[in-house]
């Protein structure tokens, strides 16, 4: 059996930093990236 890890990322908003997006990336297989409506803001979403 193979286990795939999925994570919600990009949910920070303005000065409210949520999660450790950069730190978790090496440890996950898939990511759900916030698209600005659910969470996140344009500045967060533009960050590489």
ModelCIF file with pLDDT and N, C-alpha, C, O atoms, coordinates in Angstrom:
data_MODEL
#
_entry.id   MODEL 
#
_entity.id                         1 
_entity.type                       polymer 
_entity.pdbx_number_of_molecules   1 
#
_entity_poly.entity_id                      1 
_entity_poly.type                           'polypeptide(L)' 
_entity_poly.nstd_linkage                   no 
_entity_poly.nstd_monomer                   no 
_entity_poly.pdbx_seq_one_letter_code       
;(UNK)(UNK)(UNK)(UNK)(UNK)(UNK)(UNK)(UNK)(UNK)(UNK)(UNK)(UNK)(UNK)(UNK)(UNK)(UNK)
(UNK)(UNK)(UNK)(UNK)(UNK)(UNK)(UNK)(UNK)(UNK)(UNK)(UNK)(UNK)(UNK)(UNK)(UNK)(UNK)
(UNK)(UNK)(UNK)(UNK)(UNK)(UNK)(UNK)(UNK)(UNK)(UNK)(UNK)(UNK)(UNK)(UNK)(UNK)(UNK)
;
_entity_poly.pdbx_seq_one_letter_code_can   XXXXXXXXXXXXXXXXXXXXXXXXXXXXXXXXXXXXXXXXXXXXXXXX 
_entity_poly.pdbx_strand_id                 A 
#
loop_
_entity_poly_seq.entity_id 
_entity_poly_seq.num 
_entity_poly_seq.mon_id 
_entity_poly_seq.hetero 
1 1  UNK n 
1 2  UNK n 
1 3  UNK n 
1 4  UNK n 
1 5  UNK n 
1 6  UNK n 
1 7  UNK n 
1 8  UNK n 
1 9  UNK n 
1 10 UNK n 
1 11 UNK n 
1 12 UNK n 
1 13 UNK n 
1 14 UNK n 
1 15 UNK n 
1 16 UNK n 
1 17 UNK n 
1 18 UNK n 
1 19 UNK n 
1 20 UNK n 
1 21 UNK n 
1 22 UNK n 
1 23 UNK n 
1 24 UNK n 
1 25 UNK n 
1 26 UNK n 
1 27 UNK n 
1 28 UNK n 
1 29 UNK n 
1 30 UNK n 
1 31 UNK n 
1 32 UNK n 
1 33 UNK n 
1 34 UNK n 
1 35 UNK n 
1 36 UNK n 
1 37 UNK n 
1 38 UNK n 
1 39 UNK n 
1 40 UNK n 
1 41 UNK n 
1 42 UNK n 
1 43 UNK n 
1 44 UNK n 
1 45 UNK n 
1 46 UNK n 
1 47 UNK n 
1 48 UNK n 
#
_struct_asym.id          A 
_struct_asym.entity_id   1 
#
loop_
_ma_qa_metric.id 
_ma_qa_metric.mode 
_ma_qa_metric.name 
_ma_qa_metric.software_group_id 
_ma_qa_metric.type 
1 global pLDDT . pLDDT 
2 local  pLDDT . pLDDT 
#
_ma_qa_metric_global.metric_id      1 
_ma_qa_metric_global.metric_value   79.65 
_ma_qa_metric_global.model_id       1 
_ma_qa_metric_global.ordinal_id     1 
#
loop_
_ma_qa_metric_local.label_asym_id 
_ma_qa_metric_local.label_comp_id 
_ma_qa_metric_local.label_seq_id 
_ma_qa_metric_local.metric_id 
_ma_qa_metric_local.metric_value 
_ma_qa_metric_local.model_id 
_ma_qa_metric_local.ordinal_id 
A UNK 1  2 89.00 1 1  
A UNK 2  2 91.00 1 2  
A UNK 3  2 92.00 1 3  
A UNK 4  2 95.00 1 4  
A UNK 5  2 92.00 1 5  
A UNK 6  2 94.00 1 6  
A UNK 7  2 91.00 1 7  
A UNK 8  2 86.00 1 8  
A UNK 9  2 84.00 1 9  
A UNK 10 2 78.00 1 10 
A UNK 11 2 77.00 1 11 
A UNK 12 2 76.00 1 12 
A UNK 13 2 71.00 1 13 
A UNK 14 2 71.00 1 14 
A UNK 15 2 74.00 1 15 
A UNK 16 2 74.00 1 16 
A UNK 17 2 78.00 1 17 
A UNK 18 2 77.00 1 18 
A UNK 19 2 79.00 1 19 
A UNK 20 2 85.00 1 20 
A UNK 21 2 86.00 1 21 
A UNK 22 2 87.00 1 22 
A UNK 23 2 92.00 1 23 
A UNK 24 2 92.00 1 24 
A UNK 25 2 91.00 1 25 
A UNK 26 2 94.00 1 26 
A UNK 27 2 95.00 1 27 
A UNK 28 2 95.00 1 28 
A UNK 29 2 96.00 1 29 
A UNK 30 2 94.00 1 30 
A UNK 31 2 91.00 1 31 
A UNK 32 2 85.00 1 32 
A UNK 33 2 80.00 1 33 
A UNK 34 2 73.00 1 34 
A UNK 35 2 67.00 1 35 
A UNK 36 2 56.00 1 36 
A UNK 37 2 55.00 1 37 
A UNK 38 2 58.00 1 38 
A UNK 39 2 60.00 1 39 
A UNK 40 2 59.00 1 40 
A UNK 41 2 69.00 1 41 
A UNK 42 2 72.00 1 42 
A UNK 43 2 73.00 1 43 
A UNK 44 2 69.00 1 44 
A UNK 45 2 69.00 1 45 
A UNK 46 2 75.00 1 46 
A UNK 47 2 69.00 1 47 
A UNK 48 2 67.00 1 48 
#
loop_
_atom_site.group_PDB 
_atom_site.id 
_atom_site.type_symbol 
_atom_site.label_atom_id 
_atom_site.label_alt_id 
_atom_site.label_comp_id 
_atom_site.label_asym_id 
_atom_site.label_entity_id 
_atom_site.label_seq_id 
_atom_site.pdbx_PDB_ins_code 
_atom_site.Cartn_x 
_atom_site.Cartn_y 
_atom_site.Cartn_z 
_atom_site.occupancy 
_atom_site.B_iso_or_equiv 
_atom_site.pdbx_formal_charge 
_atom_site.auth_seq_id 
_atom_site.auth_comp_id 
_atom_site.auth_asym_id 
_atom_site.auth_atom_id 
_atom_site.pdbx_PDB_model_num 
ATOM 1   N N  . UNK A 1 1  ? 0.837   -1.168 0.000  1.00 89.00 ? 1  UNK A N  1 
ATOM 2   C CA . UNK A 1 1  ? 0.000   0.000  0.000  1.00 89.00 ? 1  UNK A CA 1 
ATOM 3   C C  . UNK A 1 1  ? 0.892   1.245  0.000  1.00 89.00 ? 1  UNK A C  1 
ATOM 4   O O  . UNK A 1 1  ? 1.895   1.309  0.712  1.00 89.00 ? 1  UNK A O  1 
ATOM 5   N N  . UNK A 1 2  ? 0.508   2.226  -0.809 1.00 91.00 ? 2  UNK A N  1 
ATOM 6   C CA . UNK A 1 2  ? 1.221   3.497  -0.874 1.00 91.00 ? 2  UNK A CA 1 
ATOM 7   C C  . UNK A 1 2  ? 0.357   4.587  -0.256 1.00 91.00 ? 2  UNK A C  1 
ATOM 8   O O  . UNK A 1 2  ? -0.844  4.665  -0.516 1.00 91.00 ? 2  UNK A O  1 
ATOM 9   N N  . UNK A 1 3  ? 0.969   5.410  0.549  1.00 92.00 ? 3  UNK A N  1 
ATOM 10  C CA . UNK A 1 3  ? 0.275   6.519  1.184  1.00 92.00 ? 3  UNK A CA 1 
ATOM 11  C C  . UNK A 1 3  ? 0.709   7.819  0.526  1.00 92.00 ? 3  UNK A C  1 
ATOM 12  O O  . UNK A 1 3  ? 1.904   8.085  0.399  1.00 92.00 ? 3  UNK A O  1 
ATOM 13  N N  . UNK A 1 4  ? -0.247  8.624  0.111  1.00 95.00 ? 4  UNK A N  1 
ATOM 14  C CA . UNK A 1 4  ? 0.022   9.932  -0.479 1.00 95.00 ? 4  UNK A CA 1 
ATOM 15  C C  . UNK A 1 4  ? -0.377  11.006 0.526  1.00 95.00 ? 4  UNK A C  1 
ATOM 16  O O  . UNK A 1 4  ? -1.467  10.946 1.095  1.00 95.00 ? 4  UNK A O  1 
ATOM 17  N N  . UNK A 1 5  ? 0.486   11.976 0.748  1.00 92.00 ? 5  UNK A N  1 
ATOM 18  C CA . UNK A 1 5  ? 0.174   13.069 1.670  1.00 92.00 ? 5  UNK A CA 1 
ATOM 19  C C  . UNK A 1 5  ? -0.265  14.304 0.890  1.00 92.00 ? 5  UNK A C  1 
ATOM 20  O O  . UNK A 1 5  ? 0.409   14.732 -0.047 1.00 92.00 ? 5  UNK A O  1 
ATOM 21  N N  . UNK A 1 6  ? -1.393  14.865 1.286  1.00 94.00 ? 6  UNK A N  1 
ATOM 22  C CA . UNK A 1 6  ? -1.969  16.047 0.659  1.00 94.00 ? 6  UNK A CA 1 
ATOM 23  C C  . UNK A 1 6  ? -2.033  17.153 1.715  1.00 94.00 ? 6  UNK A C  1 
ATOM 24  O O  . UNK A 1 6  ? -2.233  16.871 2.897  1.00 94.00 ? 6  UNK A O  1 
ATOM 25  N N  . UNK A 1 7  ? -1.864  18.408 1.294  1.00 91.00 ? 7  UNK A N  1 
ATOM 26  C CA . UNK A 1 7  ? -1.833  19.507 2.256  1.00 91.00 ? 7  UNK A CA 1 
ATOM 27  C C  . UNK A 1 7  ? -2.482  20.752 1.647  1.00 91.00 ? 7  UNK A C  1 
ATOM 28  O O  . UNK A 1 7  ? -2.337  21.005 0.451  1.00 91.00 ? 7  UNK A O  1 
ATOM 29  N N  . UNK A 1 8  ? -3.195  21.528 2.466  1.00 86.00 ? 8  UNK A N  1 
ATOM 30  C CA . UNK A 1 8  ? -3.725  22.827 2.052  1.00 86.00 ? 8  UNK A CA 1 
ATOM 31  C C  . UNK A 1 8  ? -2.643  23.875 2.283  1.00 86.00 ? 8  UNK A C  1 
ATOM 32  O O  . UNK A 1 8  ? -2.096  23.979 3.381  1.00 86.00 ? 8  UNK A O  1 
ATOM 33  N N  . UNK A 1 9  ? -2.336  24.647 1.249  1.00 84.00 ? 9  UNK A N  1 
ATOM 34  C CA . UNK A 1 9  ? -1.274  25.659 1.336  1.00 84.00 ? 9  UNK A CA 1 
ATOM 35  C C  . UNK A 1 9  ? -1.770  27.004 0.829  1.00 84.00 ? 9  UNK A C  1 
ATOM 36  O O  . UNK A 1 9  ? -2.821  27.087 0.193  1.00 84.00 ? 9  UNK A O  1 
ATOM 37  N N  . UNK A 1 10 ? -1.007  28.059 1.112  1.00 78.00 ? 10 UNK A N  1 
ATOM 38  C CA . UNK A 1 10 ? -1.295  29.386 0.593  1.00 78.00 ? 10 UNK A CA 1 
ATOM 39  C C  . UNK A 1 10 ? -2.457  30.072 1.281  1.00 78.00 ? 10 UNK A C  1 
ATOM 40  O O  . UNK A 1 10 ? -3.125  30.914 0.680  1.00 78.00 ? 10 UNK A O  1 
ATOM 41  N N  . UNK A 1 11 ? -2.709  29.723 2.536  1.00 77.00 ? 11 UNK A N  1 
ATOM 42  C CA . UNK A 1 11 ? -3.877  30.271 3.209  1.00 77.00 ? 11 UNK A CA 1 
ATOM 43  C C  . UNK A 1 11 ? -3.582  31.466 4.109  1.00 77.00 ? 11 UNK A C  1 
ATOM 44  O O  . UNK A 1 11 ? -4.449  31.897 4.869  1.00 77.00 ? 11 UNK A O  1 
ATOM 45  N N  . UNK A 1 12 ? -2.374  32.001 4.030  1.00 76.00 ? 12 UNK A N  1 
ATOM 46  C CA . UNK A 1 12 ? -2.067  33.216 4.785  1.00 76.00 ? 12 UNK A CA 1 
ATOM 47  C C  . UNK A 1 12 ? -2.839  34.380 4.175  1.00 76.00 ? 12 UNK A C  1 
ATOM 48  O O  . UNK A 1 12 ? -3.199  34.341 2.999  1.00 76.00 ? 12 UNK A O  1 
ATOM 49  N N  . UNK A 1 13 ? -3.089  35.400 4.963  1.00 71.00 ? 13 UNK A N  1 
ATOM 50  C CA . UNK A 1 13 ? -3.818  36.572 4.465  1.00 71.00 ? 13 UNK A CA 1 
ATOM 51  C C  . UNK A 1 13 ? -3.194  37.818 5.064  1.00 71.00 ? 13 UNK A C  1 
ATOM 52  O O  . UNK A 1 13 ? -3.243  38.023 6.277  1.00 71.00 ? 13 UNK A O  1 
ATOM 53  N N  . UNK A 1 14 ? -2.601  38.657 4.205  1.00 71.00 ? 14 UNK A N  1 
ATOM 54  C CA . UNK A 1 14 ? -1.974  39.890 4.685  1.00 71.00 ? 14 UNK A CA 1 
ATOM 55  C C  . UNK A 1 14 ? -0.904  39.591 5.720  1.00 71.00 ? 14 UNK A C  1 
ATOM 56  O O  . UNK A 1 14 ? 0.013   38.813 5.458  1.00 71.00 ? 14 UNK A O  1 
ATOM 57  N N  . UNK A 1 15 ? -1.011  40.194 6.880  1.00 74.00 ? 15 UNK A N  1 
ATOM 58  C CA . UNK A 1 15 ? 0.006   39.999 7.918  1.00 74.00 ? 15 UNK A CA 1 
ATOM 59  C C  . UNK A 1 15 ? -0.240  38.750 8.756  1.00 74.00 ? 15 UNK A C  1 
ATOM 60  O O  . UNK A 1 15 ? 0.553   38.446 9.647  1.00 74.00 ? 15 UNK A O  1 
ATOM 61  N N  . UNK A 1 16 ? -1.316  38.026 8.491  1.00 74.00 ? 16 UNK A N  1 
ATOM 62  C CA . UNK A 1 16 ? -1.607  36.791 9.243  1.00 74.00 ? 16 UNK A CA 1 
ATOM 63  C C  . UNK A 1 16 ? -0.992  35.605 8.518  1.00 74.00 ? 16 UNK A C  1 
ATOM 64  O O  . UNK A 1 16 ? -1.552  35.105 7.542  1.00 74.00 ? 16 UNK A O  1 
ATOM 65  N N  . UNK A 1 17 ? 0.178   35.154 9.007  1.00 78.00 ? 17 UNK A N  1 
ATOM 66  C CA . UNK A 1 17 ? 0.857   34.007 8.403  1.00 78.00 ? 17 UNK A CA 1 
ATOM 67  C C  . UNK A 1 17 ? 0.300   32.740 9.014  1.00 78.00 ? 17 UNK A C  1 
ATOM 68  O O  . UNK A 1 17 ? 0.313   32.565 10.233 1.00 78.00 ? 17 UNK A O  1 
ATOM 69  N N  . UNK A 1 18 ? -0.187  31.860 8.161  1.00 77.00 ? 18 UNK A N  1 
ATOM 70  C CA . UNK A 1 18 ? -0.767  30.600 8.617  1.00 77.00 ? 18 UNK A CA 1 
ATOM 71  C C  . UNK A 1 18 ? -0.030  29.449 7.963  1.00 77.00 ? 18 UNK A C  1 
ATOM 72  O O  . UNK A 1 18 ? 0.132   29.414 6.743  1.00 77.00 ? 18 UNK A O  1 
ATOM 73  N N  . UNK A 1 19 ? 0.402   28.536 8.758  1.00 79.00 ? 19 UNK A N  1 
ATOM 74  C CA . UNK A 1 19 ? 1.075   27.352 8.231  1.00 79.00 ? 19 UNK A CA 1 
ATOM 75  C C  . UNK A 1 19 ? 2.544   27.586 7.946  1.00 79.00 ? 19 UNK A C  1 
ATOM 76  O O  . UNK A 1 19 ? 3.046   28.707 8.032  1.00 79.00 ? 19 UNK A O  1 
ATOM 77  N N  . UNK A 1 20 ? 3.210   26.516 7.609  1.00 85.00 ? 20 UNK A N  1 
ATOM 78  C CA . UNK A 1 20 ? 4.632   26.544 7.280  1.00 85.00 ? 20 UNK A CA 1 
ATOM 79  C C  . UNK A 1 20 ? 4.800   26.001 5.861  1.00 85.00 ? 20 UNK A C  1 
ATOM 80  O O  . UNK A 1 20 ? 5.426   24.961 5.655  1.00 85.00 ? 20 UNK A O  1 
ATOM 81  N N  . UNK A 1 21 ? 4.239   26.711 4.894  1.00 86.00 ? 21 UNK A N  1 
ATOM 82  C CA . UNK A 1 21 ? 4.194   26.231 3.517  1.00 86.00 ? 21 UNK A CA 1 
ATOM 83  C C  . UNK A 1 21 ? 5.555   25.757 3.010  1.00 86.00 ? 21 UNK A C  1 
ATOM 84  O O  . UNK A 1 21 ? 5.670   24.641 2.504  1.00 86.00 ? 21 UNK A O  1 
ATOM 85  N N  . UNK A 1 22 ? 6.579   26.586 3.140  1.00 87.00 ? 22 UNK A N  1 
ATOM 86  C CA . UNK A 1 22 ? 7.896   26.244 2.611  1.00 87.00 ? 22 UNK A CA 1 
ATOM 87  C C  . UNK A 1 22 ? 8.470   25.003 3.284  1.00 87.00 ? 22 UNK A C  1 
ATOM 88  O O  . UNK A 1 22 ? 9.086   24.165 2.624  1.00 87.00 ? 22 UNK A O  1 
ATOM 89  N N  . UNK A 1 23 ? 8.271   24.883 4.581  1.00 92.00 ? 23 UNK A N  1 
ATOM 90  C CA . UNK A 1 23 ? 8.844   23.764 5.333  1.00 92.00 ? 23 UNK A CA 1 
ATOM 91  C C  . UNK A 1 23 ? 8.159   22.439 5.025  1.00 92.00 ? 23 UNK A C  1 
ATOM 92  O O  . UNK A 1 23 ? 8.801   21.390 5.068  1.00 92.00 ? 23 UNK A O  1 
ATOM 93  N N  . UNK A 1 24 ? 6.877   22.470 4.719  1.00 92.00 ? 24 UNK A N  1 
ATOM 94  C CA . UNK A 1 24 ? 6.136   21.234 4.504  1.00 92.00 ? 24 UNK A CA 1 
ATOM 95  C C  . UNK A 1 24 ? 6.298   20.687 3.077  1.00 92.00 ? 24 UNK A C  1 
ATOM 96  O O  . UNK A 1 24 ? 6.123   19.488 2.860  1.00 92.00 ? 24 UNK A O  1 
ATOM 97  N N  . UNK A 1 25 ? 6.627   21.538 2.114  1.00 91.00 ? 25 UNK A N  1 
ATOM 98  C CA . UNK A 1 25 ? 6.684   21.121 0.713  1.00 91.00 ? 25 UNK A CA 1 
ATOM 99  C C  . UNK A 1 25 ? 7.533   19.873 0.451  1.00 91.00 ? 25 UNK A C  1 
ATOM 100 O O  . UNK A 1 25 ? 7.088   19.007 -0.302 1.00 91.00 ? 25 UNK A O  1 
ATOM 101 N N  . UNK A 1 26 ? 8.720   19.733 1.026  1.00 94.00 ? 26 UNK A N  1 
ATOM 102 C CA . UNK A 1 26 ? 9.522   18.532 0.738  1.00 94.00 ? 26 UNK A CA 1 
ATOM 103 C C  . UNK A 1 26 ? 8.892   17.233 1.255  1.00 94.00 ? 26 UNK A C  1 
ATOM 104 O O  . UNK A 1 26 ? 9.320   16.146 0.865  1.00 94.00 ? 26 UNK A O  1 
ATOM 105 N N  . UNK A 1 27 ? 7.897   17.331 2.113  1.00 95.00 ? 27 UNK A N  1 
ATOM 106 C CA . UNK A 1 27 ? 7.344   16.149 2.767  1.00 95.00 ? 27 UNK A CA 1 
ATOM 107 C C  . UNK A 1 27 ? 5.965   15.726 2.255  1.00 95.00 ? 27 UNK A C  1 
ATOM 108 O O  . UNK A 1 27 ? 5.385   14.771 2.771  1.00 95.00 ? 27 UNK A O  1 
ATOM 109 N N  . UNK A 1 28 ? 5.433   16.424 1.248  1.00 95.00 ? 28 UNK A N  1 
ATOM 110 C CA . UNK A 1 28 ? 4.097   16.102 0.755  1.00 95.00 ? 28 UNK A CA 1 
ATOM 111 C C  . UNK A 1 28 ? 4.152   15.672 -0.709 1.00 95.00 ? 28 UNK A C  1 
ATOM 112 O O  . UNK A 1 28 ? 5.116   15.957 -1.420 1.00 95.00 ? 28 UNK A O  1 
ATOM 113 N N  . UNK A 1 29 ? 3.107   14.986 -1.142 1.00 96.00 ? 29 UNK A N  1 
ATOM 114 C CA . UNK A 1 29 ? 3.011   14.541 -2.531 1.00 96.00 ? 29 UNK A CA 1 
ATOM 115 C C  . UNK A 1 29 ? 2.109   15.457 -3.359 1.00 96.00 ? 29 UNK A C  1 
ATOM 116 O O  . UNK A 1 29 ? 2.318   15.615 -4.562 1.00 96.00 ? 29 UNK A O  1 
ATOM 117 N N  . UNK A 1 30 ? 1.113   16.057 -2.720 1.00 94.00 ? 30 UNK A N  1 
ATOM 118 C CA . UNK A 1 30 ? 0.136   16.893 -3.409 1.00 94.00 ? 30 UNK A CA 1 
ATOM 119 C C  . UNK A 1 30 ? -0.194  18.095 -2.543 1.00 94.00 ? 30 UNK A C  1 
ATOM 120 O O  . UNK A 1 30 ? -0.044  18.057 -1.322 1.00 94.00 ? 30 UNK A O  1 
ATOM 121 N N  . UNK A 1 31 ? -0.646  19.168 -3.193 1.00 91.00 ? 31 UNK A N  1 
ATOM 122 C CA . UNK A 1 31 ? -1.037  20.357 -2.439 1.00 91.00 ? 31 UNK A CA 1 
ATOM 123 C C  . UNK A 1 31 ? -2.294  20.972 -3.033 1.00 91.00 ? 31 UNK A C  1 
ATOM 124 O O  . UNK A 1 31 ? -2.465  21.001 -4.252 1.00 91.00 ? 31 UNK A O  1 
ATOM 125 N N  . UNK A 1 32 ? -3.163  21.458 -2.176 1.00 85.00 ? 32 UNK A N  1 
ATOM 126 C CA . UNK A 1 32 ? -4.308  22.272 -2.573 1.00 85.00 ? 32 UNK A CA 1 
ATOM 127 C C  . UNK A 1 32 ? -3.889  23.716 -2.306 1.00 85.00 ? 32 UNK A C  1 
ATOM 128 O O  . UNK A 1 32 ? -3.663  24.098 -1.158 1.00 85.00 ? 32 UNK A O  1 
ATOM 129 N N  . UNK A 1 33 ? -3.786  24.512 -3.360 1.00 80.00 ? 33 UNK A N  1 
ATOM 130 C CA . UNK A 1 33 ? -3.337  25.893 -3.215 1.00 80.00 ? 33 UNK A CA 1 
ATOM 131 C C  . UNK A 1 33 ? -4.564  26.803 -3.164 1.00 80.00 ? 33 UNK A C  1 
ATOM 132 O O  . UNK A 1 33 ? -5.428  26.748 -4.039 1.00 80.00 ? 33 UNK A O  1 
ATOM 133 N N  . UNK A 1 34 ? -4.627  27.635 -2.134 1.00 73.00 ? 34 UNK A N  1 
ATOM 134 C CA . UNK A 1 34 ? -5.742  28.575 -2.000 1.00 73.00 ? 34 UNK A CA 1 
ATOM 135 C C  . UNK A 1 34 ? -5.805  29.454 -3.236 1.00 73.00 ? 34 UNK A C  1 
ATOM 136 O O  . UNK A 1 34 ? -4.773  29.896 -3.741 1.00 73.00 ? 34 UNK A O  1 
ATOM 137 N N  . UNK A 1 35 ? -7.009  29.710 -3.724 1.00 67.00 ? 35 UNK A N  1 
ATOM 138 C CA . UNK A 1 35 ? -7.153  30.495 -4.962 1.00 67.00 ? 35 UNK A CA 1 
ATOM 139 C C  . UNK A 1 35 ? -7.660  31.913 -4.699 1.00 67.00 ? 35 UNK A C  1 
ATOM 140 O O  . UNK A 1 35 ? -8.073  32.599 -5.634 1.00 67.00 ? 35 UNK A O  1 
ATOM 141 N N  . UNK A 1 36 ? -7.635  32.358 -3.448 1.00 56.00 ? 36 UNK A N  1 
ATOM 142 C CA . UNK A 1 36 ? -7.998  33.733 -3.146 1.00 56.00 ? 36 UNK A CA 1 
ATOM 143 C C  . UNK A 1 36 ? -9.411  33.904 -2.623 1.00 56.00 ? 36 UNK A C  1 
ATOM 144 O O  . UNK A 1 36 ? -9.688  34.885 -1.933 1.00 56.00 ? 36 UNK A O  1 
ATOM 145 N N  . UNK A 1 37 ? -10.304 32.991 -2.924 1.00 55.00 ? 37 UNK A N  1 
ATOM 146 C CA . UNK A 1 37 ? -11.666 33.106 -2.417 1.00 55.00 ? 37 UNK A CA 1 
ATOM 147 C C  . UNK A 1 37 ? -11.796 32.353 -1.099 1.00 55.00 ? 37 UNK A C  1 
ATOM 148 O O  . UNK A 1 37 ? -12.300 32.891 -0.113 1.00 55.00 ? 37 UNK A O  1 
ATOM 149 N N  . UNK A 1 38 ? -11.344 31.120 -1.089 1.00 58.00 ? 38 UNK A N  1 
ATOM 150 C CA . UNK A 1 38 ? -11.411 30.304 0.129  1.00 58.00 ? 38 UNK A CA 1 
ATOM 151 C C  . UNK A 1 38 ? -10.531 30.917 1.214  1.00 58.00 ? 38 UNK A C  1 
ATOM 152 O O  . UNK A 1 38 ? -10.945 31.046 2.366  1.00 58.00 ? 38 UNK A O  1 
ATOM 153 N N  . UNK A 1 39 ? -9.323  31.291 0.835  1.00 60.00 ? 39 UNK A N  1 
ATOM 154 C CA . UNK A 1 39 ? -8.365  31.892 1.772  1.00 60.00 ? 39 UNK A CA 1 
ATOM 155 C C  . UNK A 1 39 ? -7.237  32.461 0.936  1.00 60.00 ? 39 UNK A C  1 
ATOM 156 O O  . UNK A 1 39 ? -7.212  32.286 -0.282 1.00 60.00 ? 39 UNK A O  1 
ATOM 157 N N  . UNK A 1 40 ? -6.326  33.126 1.569  1.00 59.00 ? 40 UNK A N  1 
ATOM 158 C CA . UNK A 1 40 ? -5.205  33.708 0.870  1.00 59.00 ? 40 UNK A CA 1 
ATOM 159 C C  . UNK A 1 40 ? -5.559  35.065 0.286  1.00 59.00 ? 40 UNK A C  1 
ATOM 160 O O  . UNK A 1 40 ? -6.722  35.471 0.284  1.00 59.00 ? 40 UNK A O  1 
ATOM 161 N N  . UNK A 1 41 ? -4.558  35.751 -0.202 1.00 69.00 ? 41 UNK A N  1 
ATOM 162 C CA . UNK A 1 41 ? -4.762  37.039 -0.842 1.00 69.00 ? 41 UNK A CA 1 
ATOM 163 C C  . UNK A 1 41 ? -3.808  37.142 -2.030 1.00 69.00 ? 41 UNK A C  1 
ATOM 164 O O  . UNK A 1 41 ? -2.917  36.302 -2.159 1.00 69.00 ? 41 UNK A O  1 
ATOM 165 N N  . UNK A 1 42 ? -3.960  38.136 -2.898 1.00 72.00 ? 42 UNK A N  1 
ATOM 166 C CA . UNK A 1 42 ? -3.126  38.214 -4.093 1.00 72.00 ? 42 UNK A CA 1 
ATOM 167 C C  . UNK A 1 42 ? -1.615  38.230 -3.811 1.00 72.00 ? 42 UNK A C  1 
ATOM 168 O O  . UNK A 1 42 ? -0.851  37.627 -4.564 1.00 72.00 ? 42 UNK A O  1 
ATOM 169 N N  . UNK A 1 43 ? -1.176  38.899 -2.752 1.00 73.00 ? 43 UNK A N  1 
ATOM 170 C CA . UNK A 1 43 ? 0.252   38.940 -2.455 1.00 73.00 ? 43 UNK A CA 1 
ATOM 171 C C  . UNK A 1 43 ? 0.779   37.571 -2.059 1.00 73.00 ? 43 UNK A C  1 
ATOM 172 O O  . UNK A 1 43 ? 1.880   37.195 -2.461 1.00 73.00 ? 43 UNK A O  1 
ATOM 173 N N  . UNK A 1 44 ? 0.016   36.824 -1.283 1.00 69.00 ? 44 UNK A N  1 
ATOM 174 C CA . UNK A 1 44 ? 0.424   35.479 -0.875 1.00 69.00 ? 44 UNK A CA 1 
ATOM 175 C C  . UNK A 1 44 ? 0.467   34.560 -2.096 1.00 69.00 ? 44 UNK A C  1 
ATOM 176 O O  . UNK A 1 44 ? 1.401   33.773 -2.254 1.00 69.00 ? 44 UNK A O  1 
ATOM 177 N N  . UNK A 1 45 ? -0.537  34.663 -2.950 1.00 69.00 ? 45 UNK A N  1 
ATOM 178 C CA . UNK A 1 45 ? -0.616  33.774 -4.106 1.00 69.00 ? 45 UNK A CA 1 
ATOM 179 C C  . UNK A 1 45 ? 0.472   34.057 -5.146 1.00 69.00 ? 45 UNK A C  1 
ATOM 180 O O  . UNK A 1 45 ? 0.842   33.156 -5.899 1.00 69.00 ? 45 UNK A O  1 
ATOM 181 N N  . UNK A 1 46 ? 0.989   35.280 -5.204 1.00 75.00 ? 46 UNK A N  1 
ATOM 182 C CA . UNK A 1 46 ? 2.029   35.628 -6.163 1.00 75.00 ? 46 UNK A CA 1 
ATOM 183 C C  . UNK A 1 46 ? 3.412   35.178 -5.723 1.00 75.00 ? 46 UNK A C  1 
ATOM 184 O O  . UNK A 1 46 ? 4.325   35.114 -6.546 1.00 75.00 ? 46 UNK A O  1 
ATOM 185 N N  . UNK A 1 47 ? 3.589   34.864 -4.443 1.00 69.00 ? 47 UNK A N  1 
ATOM 186 C CA . UNK A 1 47 ? 4.906   34.464 -3.952 1.00 69.00 ? 47 UNK A CA 1 
ATOM 187 C C  . UNK A 1 47 ? 5.320   33.142 -4.590 1.00 69.00 ? 47 UNK A C  1 
ATOM 188 O O  . UNK A 1 47 ? 4.517   32.212 -4.668 1.00 69.00 ? 47 UNK A O  1 
ATOM 189 N N  . UNK A 1 48 ? 6.594   33.054 -5.055 1.00 67.00 ? 48 UNK A N  1 
ATOM 190 C CA . UNK A 1 48 ? 7.073   31.795 -5.663 1.00 67.00 ? 48 UNK A CA 1 
ATOM 191 C C  . UNK A 1 48 ? 7.220   30.699 -4.628 1.00 67.00 ? 48 UNK A C  1 
ATOM 192 O O  . UNK A 1 48 ? 7.610   29.581 -4.963 1.00 67.00 ? 48 UNK A O  1 
#
